[in-house]
């Protein structure tokens, strides 16, 4: 996959922001479009990205407060992974945004201000080897609940640092 910007440069820029969560979409690093890469390529890239960020964090003393590295992949991007009942995918449209990566300096990944369902899932055996947990999550935040908007559905790849 083509890198548009280095992960290290992104992390260095984000460190000055002071927020407890650093995040960006994949199109910051690669020439992303939903139809350009297979779902397995996106999953493999996600694992590589988590490993790259983990390596950078382990080499950088100023990132010692990082608790988690998380990749969010919208459920519609995972259509060909066949992880569960395919009927779940039938009501989903095109992904509204590309997958995203988060570097989290807090103990709570998901927060308490949402309505949600989540459960661990098995995606690939290489996730276990890399210390990454895959979680299916269907949720909506406070604004979405108030406005009775639809749930956001996706896969979270989580690695505790």
MISEGU-281525 format. One record per atom (N, C-alpha, C, CB): residue number from 1; atom name; x, y, z. Coordinates in Angstrom, 2 decimals. Each point is the difference from the previous one (the first is absolute). Glycine has a CB too. Layout:
BEGIN
   resi   name         x         y         z
    NUM     CA         X         Y         Z
...
// end
This chain:
BEGIN
   resi   name         x         y         z
      1      N      0.84     -1.19      0.00
      1     CA     -0.84      1.19      0.00
      1      C      0.89      1.25      0.00
      1     CB     -1.85     -1.25      1.23
      2      N      1.39      2.27     -1.88
      2     CA      0.78      1.22     -0.14
      2      C     -0.17      0.87      1.24
      2     CB     -0.25     -0.09     -2.51
      3      N      1.35      0.52      3.08
      3     CA     -0.02      0.87      1.18
      3      C     -0.05      1.45     -0.47
      3     CB      1.28     -1.69      1.39
      4      N     -2.27      2.44     -0.94
      4     CA     -0.07      1.41     -0.32
      4      C      0.75      0.83      1.03
      4     CB     -2.21     -0.37     -1.13
      5      N      2.29     -0.13      2.34
      5     CA      0.67      0.70      1.08
      5      C      0.49     -1.05      0.99
      5     CB     -1.43      2.09     -0.30
      6      N      2.51     -1.81      0.97
      6     CA      0.50     -1.02      0.92
      6      C     -0.77      0.03      1.31
      6     CB      2.26      0.19     -1.05
      7      N     -2.38     -1.35      1.64
      7     CA     -0.66     -0.13      1.29
      7      C      0.77      0.79      1.05
      7     CB     -0.90     -2.28     -0.64
      8      N      2.22      2.23      0.58
      8     CA      0.82      0.71      0.98
      8      C     -0.24      1.50     -0.06
      8     CB      1.73     -1.80     -0.17
      9      N     -1.84      2.35     -1.03
      9     CA     -0.25      1.43     -0.15
      9      C     -1.37      0.35      0.59
      9     CB      1.44      0.07     -2.09
     10      N     -2.44     -0.91      1.82
     10     CA     -1.34      0.23      0.55
     10      C      0.03     -0.01      1.53
     10     CB     -1.02     -1.05     -2.05
     11      N      1.67      0.03      2.63
     11     CA      0.08     -0.07      1.47
     11      C      0.71      1.22      0.57
     11     CB      0.00     -2.49     -0.14
     12      N      1.09      2.91     -0.49
     12     CA      0.75      1.16      0.49
     12      C     -0.87      1.26     -0.02
     12     CB      2.14     -1.04     -0.82
     13      N     -2.93      1.23     -0.22
     13     CA     -0.89      1.16     -0.08
     13      C     -1.09     -0.08      1.06
     13     CB      0.46      0.17     -2.46
     14      N     -1.02     -1.34      2.66
     14     CA     -1.10     -0.16      0.94
     14      C      0.42      0.15      1.45
     14     CB     -1.05     -1.50     -1.65
     15      N      2.30      1.21      1.96
     15     CA      0.46      0.09      1.39
     15      C     -0.15      1.39      0.57
     15     CB      1.58     -1.82     -0.47
     16      N     -1.49      2.82     -0.36
     16     CA     -0.10      1.38      0.47
     16      C     -1.44      0.44      0.26
     16     CB      2.08      0.48     -1.26
     17      N     -3.06     -1.30      0.89
     17     CA     -1.40      0.42      0.14
     17      C     -0.51     -0.06      1.44
     17     CB     -0.37     -0.79     -2.31
     18      N      0.96     -0.07      3.14
     18     CA     -0.42     -0.08      1.39
     18      C     -1.26     -0.83      0.26
     18     CB      1.04      2.18      0.26
     19      N     -1.70     -2.66     -1.29
     19     CA     -1.22     -0.79      0.22
     19      C      0.38     -1.41      0.44
     19     CB     -1.25      1.37     -1.72
     20      N      0.31     -2.06      2.35
     20     CA      0.22     -1.36      0.51
     20      C     -0.19     -1.05     -1.08
     20     CB     -0.73      0.77      2.24
     21      N      0.19     -0.39     -3.38
     21     CA     -0.20     -0.93     -1.11
     21      C      0.52      0.65     -1.27
     21     CB     -2.04     -1.05      1.13
     22      N      2.93      0.37     -1.82
     22     CA      0.52      0.46     -1.29
     22      C     -0.63     -0.89     -1.05
     22     CB      2.22      0.85      0.99
     23      N     -2.75     -0.25     -2.05
     23     CA     -0.64     -0.85     -1.02
     23      C      0.14      0.61     -1.39
     23     CB     -1.62     -0.82      1.72
     24      N      1.53     -0.06     -2.70
     24     CA     -0.03      0.42     -1.40
     24      C     -0.55     -1.15     -0.83
     24     CB      1.96      1.57      0.34
     25      N     -2.42     -1.25     -1.53
     25     CA     -0.49     -1.02     -0.93
     25      C      1.16     -0.56     -0.81
     25     CB     -2.25      1.14     -0.12
     26      N      2.04     -2.31     -0.43
     26     CA      1.04     -0.67     -0.78
     26      C      0.46      0.83     -1.19
     26     CB     -0.96     -2.17      0.70
     27      N      0.10      3.01     -1.24
     27     CA      0.41      0.77     -1.17
     27      C      1.08      1.03      0.33
     27     CB     -2.29     -0.34     -0.93
     28      N      2.63      0.50      2.20
     28     CA      1.16      0.80      0.39
     28      C      1.30     -0.71     -0.39
     28     CB     -1.33      0.99      1.91
     29      N      1.30     -2.32     -1.94
     29     CA      1.20     -0.79     -0.22
     29      C      0.04     -0.69     -1.37
     29     CB      0.09     -0.33      2.44
     30      N     -1.23     -0.03     -2.98
     30     CA     -0.05     -0.72     -1.26
     30      C     -1.01      0.66     -0.93
     30     CB      0.65     -2.15      1.15
     31      N     -0.56      1.83     -2.41
     31     CA     -0.95      0.49     -0.99
     31      C     -1.25     -0.88      0.09
     31     CB      1.87      0.86     -1.55
     32      N     -2.73     -0.55      2.53
     32     CA     -1.13     -0.87      0.32
     32      C     -1.27      0.38     -0.76
     32     CB      1.00     -0.34      2.25
     33      N     -1.69     -0.68     -2.73
     33     CA     -1.38      0.11     -0.45
     33      C     -0.63     -1.37      0.25
     33     CB      0.52      1.81     -1.79
     34      N     -1.82     -1.87      2.08
     34     CA     -0.62     -1.27      0.38
     34      C      0.16     -1.12     -1.02
     34     CB     -1.61      1.33      1.25
     35      N      1.70     -0.97     -2.52
     35     CA      0.07     -1.03     -1.03
     35      C      1.43     -0.32     -0.45
     35     CB     -2.22      0.75     -0.74
     36      N      3.19     -0.04      1.29
     36     CA      1.38     -0.15     -0.46
     36      C      0.70     -1.23      0.58
     36     CB      0.09      2.46     -0.24
     37      N     -0.41     -2.82      1.48
     37     CA      0.67     -1.11      0.68
     37      C     -1.02     -1.04      0.43
     37     CB      1.81      1.54      0.79
     38      N     -1.37     -2.80     -0.77
     38     CA     -0.87     -1.04      0.52
     38      C     -0.13      0.16      1.51
     38     CB      0.67     -1.58     -1.88
     39      N     -1.68      0.95      2.44
     39     CA     -0.20      0.09      1.44
     39      C      1.17     -0.65      0.74
     39     CB     -2.49     -0.02     -0.34
     40      N      3.03     -1.07     -0.20
     40     CA      1.15     -0.63      0.64
     40      C      1.23      0.90     -0.05
     40     CB     -0.93     -2.24     -0.62
     41      N      1.10      3.00     -0.47
     41     CA      1.11      0.95     -0.07
     41      C     -0.15      1.08      1.07
     41     CB      0.23     -0.44     -2.46
     42      N     -1.45      0.91      2.67
     42     CA     -0.25      1.00      1.03
     42      C      0.29     -0.58      1.38
     42     CB     -1.75      1.09     -1.45
     43      N      1.31     -2.31      1.68
     43     CA      0.25     -0.65      1.29
     43      C      1.50     -0.18      0.22
     43     CB     -2.22     -1.17     -0.15
     44      N      2.93      0.69     -0.87
     44     CA      1.45     -0.18      0.12
     44      C      0.72      1.33      0.21
     44     CB     -0.17     -2.03     -1.45
     45      N     -0.27      3.07      0.73
     45     CA      0.60      1.31      0.19
     45      C     -0.25      0.49      1.42
     45     CB     -0.31      0.51     -2.45
     46      N     -0.88     -0.77      2.99
     46     CA     -0.33      0.41      1.37
     46      C      0.98     -0.63      0.99
     46     CB     -2.42      0.23     -0.64
     47      N      2.70     -1.51      0.45
     47     CA      0.93     -0.70      0.89
     47      C      1.41      0.59     -0.13
     47     CB     -1.39     -2.11     -0.19
     48      N      1.81      2.40     -1.04
     48     CA      1.31      0.62     -0.23
     48      C      0.07      1.37      0.65
     48     CB      0.22     -1.26     -2.15
     49      N     -1.30      2.03      2.04
     49     CA     -0.04      1.34      0.57
     49      C      0.10     -0.06      1.53
     49     CB     -1.40      0.77     -1.94
     50      N      0.67     -1.69      2.55
     50     CA      0.07     -0.17      1.46
     50      C      1.43     -0.37      0.41
     50     CB     -2.43     -0.72      0.07
     51      N      3.06     -0.18     -0.82
     51     CA      1.37     -0.42      0.31
     51      C      0.97      1.17     -0.15
     51     CB     -0.53     -2.33     -0.76
     52      N      0.36      3.13     -0.28
     52     CA      0.88      1.14     -0.23
     52      C     -0.14      1.02      1.13
     52     CB     -0.18     -0.35     -2.48
     53      N     -1.04      0.66      2.89
     53     CA     -0.22      0.95      1.08
     53      C      0.55     -0.57      1.31
     53     CB     -2.06      0.90     -1.16
     54      N      1.84     -2.19      1.40
     54     CA      0.53     -0.64      1.22
     54      C      1.52      0.11      0.05
     54     CB     -1.94     -1.59      0.00
     55      N      2.58      1.33     -1.13
     55     CA      1.46      0.10     -0.06
     55      C      0.48      1.40      0.29
     55     CB      0.01     -1.84     -1.65
     56      N     -0.68      2.82      1.07
     56     CA      0.37      1.40      0.22
     56      C     -0.18      0.37      1.47
     56     CB     -0.67      0.57     -2.36
     57      N     -0.43     -1.02      2.95
     57     CA     -0.27      0.31      1.41
     57      C      1.06     -0.63      0.90
     57     CB     -2.46      0.12     -0.51
     58      N      2.84     -1.36      0.23
     58     CA      0.99     -0.68      0.85
     58      C      1.37      0.67     -0.09
     58     CB     -1.25     -2.14     -0.30
     59      N      1.54      2.84     -0.81
     59     CA      1.27      0.69     -0.17
     59      C     -0.03      1.44      0.51
     59     CB      0.43     -1.44     -1.97
     60      N     -1.62      1.95      2.29
     60     CA     -0.15      1.42      0.33
     60      C     -0.44      0.16      1.45
     60     CB     -0.57      0.51     -2.40
     61      N      1.45     -0.02      3.24
     61     CA     -0.32      0.15      1.42
     61      C     -1.14      0.99      0.22
     61     CB      2.37     -0.53      0.55
     62      N     -2.53      1.51     -1.44
     62     CA     -1.04      1.01      0.19
     62      C     -1.40     -0.53     -0.30
     62     CB      1.69      1.72     -0.58
     63      N     -1.80     -2.96      0.10
     63     CA     -1.31     -0.61     -0.25
     63      C     -0.33     -1.06      1.05
     63     CB      0.29      0.45     -2.45
     64      N      0.37     -0.38      3.59
     64     CA     -0.18     -1.04      1.01
     64      C     -1.41     -0.03      0.59
     64     CB      2.41      0.21      0.51
     65      N     -3.21      0.83     -0.68
     65     CA     -1.35      0.03      0.54
     65      C     -1.04     -0.65     -0.88
     65     CB      0.64      2.06      1.14
     66      N     -0.25     -2.57     -2.31
     66     CA     -0.96     -0.62     -0.91
     66      C     -0.50     -1.30      0.62
     66     CB      1.15      1.04     -2.00
     67      N     -2.49     -1.21      2.03
     67     CA     -0.61     -1.21      0.57
     67      C     -0.44     -0.99     -1.10
     67     CB     -0.77      1.38      1.96
     68      N      0.21     -0.86     -3.06
     68     CA     -0.54     -0.86     -1.05
     68      C      0.30      0.57     -1.37
     68     CB     -1.80     -0.74      1.54
     69      N      1.92     -0.15     -2.50
     69     CA     -0.03      0.36     -1.42
     69      C     -1.23     -0.71     -0.54
     69     CB      2.57      0.29     -0.24
     70      N     -3.44      0.46     -0.44
     70     CA     -1.27     -0.54     -0.47
     70      C     -0.18      0.36     -1.47
     70     CB     -1.00      0.18      2.31
     71      N      0.57     -1.16     -3.11
     71     CA     -0.40      0.27     -1.37
     71      C     -1.49     -0.29     -0.10
     71     CB      2.32     -0.58     -0.93
     72      N     -3.07      1.52      0.38
     72     CA     -1.44     -0.20     -0.24
     72      C     -0.20     -0.23     -1.49
     72     CB     -0.63      1.46      1.99
     73      N     -0.02     -2.58     -2.33
     73     CA     -0.32     -0.32     -1.39
     73      C     -1.51     -0.06     -0.12
     73     CB      2.17     -1.28     -0.33
     74      N     -2.80      2.21     -0.43
     74     CA     -1.46     -0.06     -0.16
     74      C     -0.44     -1.37     -0.49
     74     CB     -0.04      2.47     -0.48
     75      N     -1.08     -2.94      0.98
     75     CA     -0.46     -1.35     -0.31
     75      C     -0.15     -0.22     -1.50
     75     CB     -1.18     -0.05      2.19
     76      N      0.74      1.06     -2.91
     76     CA     -0.19     -0.16     -1.44
     76      C      1.31     -0.24     -0.74
     76     CB     -2.01      1.46      0.16
     77      N      3.14     -1.11      0.44
     77     CA      1.30     -0.26     -0.61
     77      C      0.39     -1.47      0.16
     77     CB      0.68      2.38      0.45
     78      N     -1.35     -3.11      0.45
     78     CA      0.38     -1.37      0.31
     78      C     -0.86     -1.05     -0.70
     78     CB      0.81      0.83      2.17
     79      N     -1.53     -0.45     -3.19
     79     CA     -1.01     -0.88     -0.62
     79      C      0.53     -1.36     -0.42
     79     CB     -1.11      2.04     -0.77
     80      N      2.34     -2.14      0.30
     80     CA      0.47     -1.30     -0.48
     80      C      0.81     -0.79      1.03
     80     CB      0.04      0.99     -2.25
     81      N     -0.07     -0.57      3.51
     81     CA      0.72     -0.76      1.02
     81      C     -0.81     -1.15      0.56
     81     CB      1.21      2.07      0.56
     82      N     -2.54     -2.08     -0.78
     82     CA     -0.87     -1.12      0.39
     82      C      0.17     -0.39      1.47
     82     CB      0.12     -0.81     -2.35
     83      N     -0.24      1.78      3.24
     83     CA      0.21     -0.26      1.41
     83      C     -1.28     -0.35      0.74
     83     CB      1.92      1.53     -0.10
     84      N     -3.05     -1.23     -0.47
     84     CA     -1.27     -0.22      0.67
     84      C     -1.08     -0.12     -1.05
     84     CB      0.76      1.25      2.05
     85      N     -1.98     -1.29     -1.62
     85     CA     -1.14     -0.11     -0.90
     85      C      0.03      1.12     -1.04
     85     CB     -1.36     -1.08      1.84
     86      N      1.43      0.71     -3.10
     86     CA      0.10      0.99     -1.07
     86      C     -1.22      0.91     -0.10
     86     CB      1.43     -1.61     -1.22
     87      N     -2.55      1.20      1.80
     87     CA     -1.19      0.85     -0.04
     87      C      0.23      1.32      0.73
     87     CB     -1.42     -2.05     -0.11
     88      N      2.34      2.07      1.07
     88     CA      0.32      1.24      0.70
     88      C      0.50      1.07     -0.97
     88     CB      0.54     -1.32      2.06
     89      N      0.12      0.88     -3.12
     89     CA      0.59      0.95     -0.94
     89      C     -1.02      0.54     -1.01
     89     CB      2.17     -1.20      0.28
     90      N     -3.31      0.54     -0.41
     90     CA     -0.94      0.37     -1.05
     90      C     -0.60      1.39      0.19
     90     CB     -0.50     -2.40     -0.25
     91      N      0.43      2.90      1.50
     91     CA     -0.60      1.31      0.21
     91      C      1.01      1.14     -0.02
     91     CB     -1.75     -1.13      1.34
     92      N      3.02      0.79     -1.55
     92     CA      1.03      1.03      0.02
     92      C      0.25      0.55     -1.39
     92     CB      1.04     -1.10      1.97
     93      N     -0.83      2.40     -2.04
     93     CA      0.35      0.64     -1.26
     93      C      1.51      0.10     -0.11
     93     CB     -2.15      1.28      0.00
     94      N      2.61     -0.41     -0.87
     94     CA      1.42      0.25     -0.15
     94      C      0.54      0.62      1.29
     94     CB     -0.25      0.29     -2.51
     95      N      1.50     -0.56      2.84
     95     CA      0.56      0.64      1.20
     95      C      0.04      1.51     -0.17
     95     CB      1.37     -2.06      0.47
     96      N     -1.76      2.78      0.57
     96     CA     -0.01      1.46     -0.08
     96      C      1.39      0.58      0.18
     96     CB     -2.32     -0.02      0.87
     97      N      3.18     -0.73     -0.20
     97     CA      1.35      0.49      0.24
     97      C      0.96     -1.18     -0.03
     97     CB     -0.86      1.93      1.37
     98      N      2.14     -1.64     -1.63
     98     CA      0.97     -1.09     -0.03
     98      C      0.28     -0.53      1.40
     98     CB      1.02      0.99     -2.06
     99      N     -0.36     -2.14      2.16
     99     CA      0.43     -0.48      1.30
     99      C      0.87      1.05      0.69
     99     CB     -0.09     -2.38     -0.83
    100      N      0.18      2.30      2.16
    100     CA      0.74      1.00      0.77
    100      C      0.88     -0.68      1.02
    100     CB     -1.83      1.66     -0.33
    101      N      2.91     -0.97      0.71
    101     CA      0.89     -0.48      1.05
    101      C     -0.05      0.99      1.16
    101     CB      1.51     -1.18     -1.69
    102      N     -1.46      0.66      2.92
    102     CA     -0.02      0.82      1.21
    102      C      1.16     -0.41      0.89
    102     CB     -2.52      0.27     -0.14
    103      N      3.18      0.70      0.73
    103     CA      0.99     -0.23      1.05
    103      C     -0.62      0.61      1.25
    103     CB      2.06      0.02     -1.59
    104      N     -2.29     -0.85      2.62
    104     CA     -0.81      0.41      1.15
    104      C      0.85      0.02      1.25
    104     CB     -2.06     -0.96     -1.06
    105      N      2.01      2.10      1.77
    105     CA      0.75      0.19      1.24
    105      C     -0.88     -0.19      1.23
    105     CB      1.51      1.58     -1.21
    106      N     -2.70     -2.14      1.05
    106     CA     -0.93     -0.21      1.11
    106      C     -0.21     -1.49      0.21
    106     CB     -1.13      2.21     -0.48
    107      N      0.57     -2.58      1.65
    107     CA     -0.27     -1.41      0.29
    107      C     -1.28     -0.50     -0.66
    107     CB      1.19      0.30      2.16
    108      N     -2.09      0.60     -2.52
    108     CA     -1.28     -0.39     -0.58
    108      C      0.01      0.24     -1.50
    108     CB     -1.18      0.54      2.17
    109      N      0.98     -1.59     -2.94
    109     CA      0.04      0.12     -1.46
    109      C     -1.29      0.60     -0.54
    109     CB      1.55     -1.96     -0.10
    110      N     -2.69      1.45      0.56
    110     CA     -1.26      0.33     -0.63
    110      C     -0.79      1.10      0.68
    110     CB     -0.04     -2.31     -0.75
    111      N      0.32      2.63      1.99
    111     CA     -0.76      1.03      0.70
    111      C     -1.35     -0.52      0.46
    111     CB      1.16      1.74     -1.35
    112      N     -1.80     -0.96      2.19
    112     CA     -1.28     -0.42      0.58
    112      C     -1.18      0.77     -0.55
    112     CB      1.23     -0.62      2.03
    113      N     -1.01      1.46     -2.98
    113     CA     -1.06      0.87     -0.52
    113      C     -0.64     -0.56     -1.26
    113     CB      1.20      1.94      0.98
    114      N     -1.40     -3.26     -1.01
    114     CA     -0.57     -0.58     -1.22
    114      C     -0.90     -1.18      0.33
    114     CB      2.01      0.75     -1.29
    115      N     -2.84     -1.08      0.33
    115     CA     -0.82     -1.21      0.03
    115      C      0.71     -0.99     -0.92
    115     CB     -2.22      1.25      0.48
    116      N      2.50     -2.47      0.02
    116     CA      0.84     -0.86     -0.81
    116      C     -0.21     -1.48      0.28
    116     CB      1.63      1.83     -0.07
    117      N     -1.20     -2.59     -0.91
    117     CA      0.16     -1.45      0.12
    117      C      1.38     -0.30     -0.54
    117     CB     -2.51     -0.51     -0.23
    118      N      3.28     -0.31      0.95
    118     CA      1.32     -0.40     -0.52
    118      C      0.33     -1.40      0.48
    118     CB      0.77      2.41     -0.03
    119      N      0.07     -3.08     -0.79
    119     CA      0.47     -1.33      0.37
    119      C      1.29     -0.30     -0.76
    119     CB     -2.37     -0.78      0.45
    120      N      3.27      0.01      0.19
    120     CA      1.22     -0.41     -0.70
    120      C     -0.35     -0.93     -1.16
    120     CB      1.34      0.23      2.14
    121      N     -0.55     -0.16     -3.20
    121     CA     -0.19     -0.89     -1.15
    121      C      1.35     -0.51     -0.45
    121     CB     -2.08      1.25     -0.72
    122      N      2.07     -2.34      0.00
    122     CA      1.23     -0.51     -0.59
    122      C      0.03      0.43     -1.46
    122     CB      0.07     -2.00      1.59
    123      N      1.00      2.66     -1.97
    123     CA      0.13      0.45     -1.39
    123      C      1.10     -0.79     -0.70
    123     CB     -0.79      2.31      0.64
    124      N      1.98     -2.21     -0.14
    124     CA      1.15     -0.70     -0.57
    124      C      0.89     -0.51      1.13
    124     CB     -0.08      1.43     -2.08
    125      N      0.69     -2.57      1.88
    125     CA      0.88     -0.55      1.04
    125      C      1.19      0.92      0.25
    125     CB     -0.71     -2.31     -0.63
    126      N      1.13      3.09     -0.38
    126     CA      1.15      0.87      0.19
    126      C     -0.29      1.13      0.98
    126     CB      0.73     -0.56     -2.32
    127      N     -2.00      0.85      2.59
    127     CA     -0.33      1.00      1.00
    127      C      0.45     -0.47      1.37
    127     CB     -1.95      0.77     -1.37
    128      N      1.67     -2.03      1.69
    128     CA      0.41     -0.54      1.30
    128      C      1.51      0.10      0.17
    128     CB     -1.95     -1.57     -0.03
    129      N      2.69      1.23     -1.00
    129     CA      1.46      0.02      0.06
    129      C      0.53      1.42      0.21
    129     CB      0.05     -2.01     -1.50
    130      N     -0.78      3.01      1.02
    130     CA      0.47      1.38      0.12
    130      C     -0.57      0.70      1.24
    130     CB      0.18      0.08     -2.48
    131      N     -0.93     -0.79      3.30
    131     CA     -0.55      0.59      1.22
    131      C     -1.17      0.94     -0.25
    131     CB      2.25     -0.20      0.98
    132      N     -2.93      0.03     -2.10
    132     CA     -1.12      0.87     -0.37
    132      C     -1.31     -0.74      0.23
    132     CB      1.43      1.20     -1.71
    133      N     -2.36     -0.54      2.38
    133     CA     -1.34     -0.54      0.24
    133      C     -0.96      0.63     -1.00
    133     CB      0.49     -0.35      2.47
    134      N     -1.32     -0.46     -3.11
    134     CA     -1.02      0.50     -0.92
    134      C     -1.34      0.04      0.72
    134     CB      1.25     -0.93     -2.02
    135      N     -1.94      2.06      1.92
    135     CA     -1.29      0.19      0.67
    135      C     -1.00      0.53     -1.01
    135     CB      1.14      0.45      2.22
    136      N     -2.31     -1.13     -2.31
    136     CA     -1.11      0.57     -0.77
    136      C     -0.71      0.97      0.93
    136     CB     -0.28     -2.10     -1.47
    137      N     -0.05      3.29      0.99
    137     CA     -0.70      0.99      0.82
    137      C     -1.07      0.67     -0.84
    137     CB      2.05      0.38      1.42
    138      N     -3.26     -0.33     -0.86
    138     CA     -1.10      0.75     -0.58
    138      C     -0.37      1.04      1.05
    138     CB     -0.88     -1.98     -1.42
    139      N      0.93      3.27      1.06
    139     CA     -0.19      1.04      1.01
    139      C     -0.58      1.27     -0.60
    139     CB      1.90     -0.96      1.30
    140      N     -2.38      1.80     -0.40
    140     CA     -0.32      1.38     -0.36
    140      C      0.28      0.86      1.21
    140     CB     -1.77     -0.71     -1.68
    141      N      2.34      1.89      1.42
    141     CA      0.37      0.89      1.09
    141      C     -1.22      0.79      0.48
    141     CB      2.33      0.17     -0.92
    142      N     -2.11      0.69      1.88
    142     CA     -1.11      0.76      0.61
    142      C     -0.78      0.80     -1.04
    142     CB      1.32      0.14      2.11
    143      N     -0.64      0.55     -3.01
    143     CA     -0.68      0.79     -1.03
    143      C     -0.85     -0.90     -0.89
    143     CB      1.87      1.68      0.03
    144      N     -1.33     -2.83     -0.41
    144     CA     -0.74     -0.94     -0.84
    144      C     -1.22     -0.55      0.73
    144     CB      2.12     -0.61     -1.17
    145      N     -1.99      0.35      2.47
    145     CA     -1.15     -0.48      0.78
    145      C     -1.08      1.07      0.07
    145     CB      1.52     -1.47      1.35
    146      N     -1.12      2.70     -1.06
    146     CA     -0.94      1.12      0.11
    146      C     -0.78      0.19     -1.29
    146     CB      1.51      1.09      1.65
    147      N     -0.81     -1.19     -2.78
    147     CA     -0.62      0.22     -1.31
    147      C     -0.58     -1.27     -0.61
    147     CB      1.59      1.86     -0.33
    148      N     -1.50     -2.98      1.07
    148     CA     -0.50     -1.30     -0.46
    148      C      0.62     -0.41     -1.34
    148     CB     -2.14      0.45      1.22
    149      N      3.46     -0.20     -1.36
    149     CA      0.72     -0.39     -1.19
    149      C      0.38     -1.46      0.07
    149     CB      0.87      2.33     -0.25
    150      N     -0.45     -2.87     -0.88
    150     CA      0.40     -1.40     -0.10
    150      C      1.28     -0.27      0.79
    150     CB     -1.09     -0.14     -2.25
    151      N      1.34     -1.13      2.49
    151     CA      1.22     -0.43      0.67
    151      C      1.16     -0.02     -0.99
    151     CB     -1.36     -1.37      1.62
    152      N      2.57      1.60     -1.12
    152     CA      1.22     -0.19     -0.76
    152      C      0.49     -1.42      0.29
    152     CB      0.60      2.51      0.07
    153      N     -0.22     -3.23     -1.09
    153     CA      0.41     -1.39      0.16
    153      C      1.40     -0.18     -0.56
    153     CB     -2.39     -0.78     -0.14
    154      N      3.22      0.06      0.87
    154     CA      1.34     -0.22     -0.51
    154      C      0.81     -0.95      0.84
    154     CB     -0.11      2.24     -0.94
    155      N      1.32     -2.45      0.46
    155     CA      0.96     -0.86      0.66
    155      C      1.08      0.91      0.61
    155     CB     -0.46     -1.95     -1.62
    156      N      0.74      1.70      2.87
    156     CA      1.10      0.67      0.68
    156      C      1.13     -0.99      0.19
    156     CB     -1.58      1.60      1.17
    157      N      2.76     -1.24     -1.58
    157     CA      1.21     -0.78      0.26
    157      C      0.73      0.74      1.11
    157     CB      0.17     -0.90     -2.42
    158      N     -0.01      0.24      3.56
    158     CA      0.50      0.67      1.21
    158      C      1.28     -0.67      0.47
    158     CB     -2.35      0.65      0.65
    159      N      3.37      0.16     -0.41
    159     CA      1.24     -0.52      0.60
    159      C      0.34      0.85      1.21
    159     CB      0.84     -0.85     -2.24
    160      N     -0.74      0.18      3.39
    160     CA      0.46      0.69      1.21
    160      C      1.51      0.17     -0.09
    160     CB     -1.92     -0.96      1.41
    161      N      2.38      2.16     -1.12
    161     CA      1.44      0.31     -0.10
    161      C      0.65     -0.23      1.35
    161     CB     -0.41      1.69     -1.83
// end
